[in-house]
Every structure is written in structure tokens, then in C-alpha cells.
Amino acid sequence: MEEKRKKITLKNSIEELPQLAIEIEELSEEWELPMALGMNLNLVLEEAITNIIFYAFNDENEHEITIILLIKNNEFIITIEDEGIAFDPTAKKDPDIALAVEDRPIGGLGIFLISKIMDHVSYKREQNKNMLILKKNI
């Protein structure tokens, strides 16, 4: 499979999510991705971007979130970058999904879901940027 790359830049606004979904749908068609993969990518990106929008910035200013989508060596790689507060979502302990819903603490399900859908999830902080790297074998 030939290498393909796309960069998407969003503002830290929840209003950006519908446009992101459209772009992922168009990209899935253009890159001829299986429908299930396209739907999973959309879900994963919505979860990750929503967390960044709600929790990464401690001001009301507009900030950019960059998403780099890459197919390389039969792997789909998503890199999400933001200049928000340093936060490593991979350091969080998985939620206890055996607990009743009312007994579970709030939060933590998004990254858990992402880690179940993707084959590899990692985080690094470089040049004051959070970088979440998500990989899926295709």
C-alpha cells in the first residue's frame, strides 16, 4: 500500500467536530478504507479531540489542534498535537468497567475506548506540545 498523508487543523471548539467527521468520511472514501475502519477512526478522533477541547486549555482563547493522518507500511497512524496543558492520557489507569455505572468515577472511558479500538496508543511531549500517537494495523 502506498504511503498517504493528510493534515487537518482544527480550532479548540466543539463546533469543529461535525466538519472533522465529514473530512474523515471523505478521506475514508478517497483512501478506500474499509467502512468499519473509517467509522472507528471517526469515533477515536471524536473522543480524543473532545477531551482536548474540554480539558487541554485553561483560557478562553482560540487554539489549534493538528491531526496528521498517515498510512505507511500497512499501518494507519494518527498523530494529534496540541499546545495545551501537559497531559499523558496513557498514564491513566483503565476504568473498572465491571463496576455499576453509578459506582464508576466520571471520566476515563474515552482513552479506554481508544485503546481498545487502536492497536497502539502512545504519548510524548515535545516543544511544549502534547502528541498523542494512535496506530492501527490495516
N, C-alpha and C positions, 0 to 999 in steps of 0.2 A: 504494500500500500504506500503510495507516495506521501511525502510529508506535506501537511496542510497547516496553515496558521491563520488565526483571526484574533484581532484585538478589539475589545469592546470597552468603552469608557462610560461610566455612569456617574450621576450625582448621588449624594447620600440622601436620597428621597425615596420614599415608598412608592411614589408615583412612577418611578422608573421600572418597576417590576413587570408590568404588562408589556412594555416595549422589549425588555430583556427576553421574555417568553417568546415573543414574535421572532426576535433575532435568532434564538436557539432553534425554533421550529424551521426557519428558513435555512439556517446553517445545516441542520439535520438532513433536509432535502438536498441541498447543494452538495454536501459531502456524502450523500447516500448512506446515512447511518441507519441501522435498524431502528424501527419505531420505538421499541422498548428502551433502547439506549438514549434516544432523544428525550423521551419522557423522563427517564431517570436523571439525565443531565439537567433538565429544567427544574426538577424537584430539588436536586442538590444545590444548584445555583440560587434558587429562591431562598432556601434555608440559610445558606452562607451569607448571602447579600443582606437578607433581612436582619441577621444578627449584627452585621457590620453597621447597617443604618441605625439600628436602635441602640447599640452599645459602644461603638468604637470612638465616638466623638463626644467631647464634653462641652461643646459650644453649639450655637445655632447657625454657624457659618456653613457655606456650601463647601463640600469636599469631594474629591474624585475617588472613585473606586475603579480599578483597572482589572479587567478579566482577559487573560490570554488563553486562548484555546488552541491546542496543538495536537495533531496526530503525527506520531513518529514511532516507527518500529512496532506497529500493531498495538500501540498504546494511545489512549486518549488522555491528554494531560491538561488540567485546568490549573492555572495559577491566578490567584486572586490577591491583589495588592491594595493596601490602604495605608494612609498615614495616621491612623487612629492610635489610641492608647495601646501599648504593647499588651497582647493577649494571645496566649497559646491555647487554642481550643482542644488540642490533643492531650494536654496535661490534665484535663478534667477526667474524673473517674466516670465510667459508664453508669447510667442511672439503673436503679434496681427496678426493672420492668415487671418483676414478679409482685411488687407491692400494688395494693389497690390504688387507683388513680388519686383518690382523696388523701392517701398517705405519702404520695411522692412529692419531693420538693419541686418547686417550679423551675423550669429550665433544664437544659442538658440533653433534651431529646433530639434537637436539631443536629448536633455534631454526631450523636449516636446513630441517627438515621443515615447521615452522610457516610459514616464509617462502615455501615452495613451495605450500602449501595456501591461504594467505590472499593477498589482493591488495595489502595494505599492512600493514606492521609498523613501529611506532614506539615510542619510549620517552621518558619525561621523568621528572624527579624534582621533586616539589612537596611542600612542607610535610613533609619527611622521609619521603616515600612514594615507592616505585618505582611507576610507572604504565606498564604495557605495553598499548599500544593496537593491536588487531588488527581489520582491516576486510576484508569480503568483499562483493563486488557480488552481488546476488541478482536 
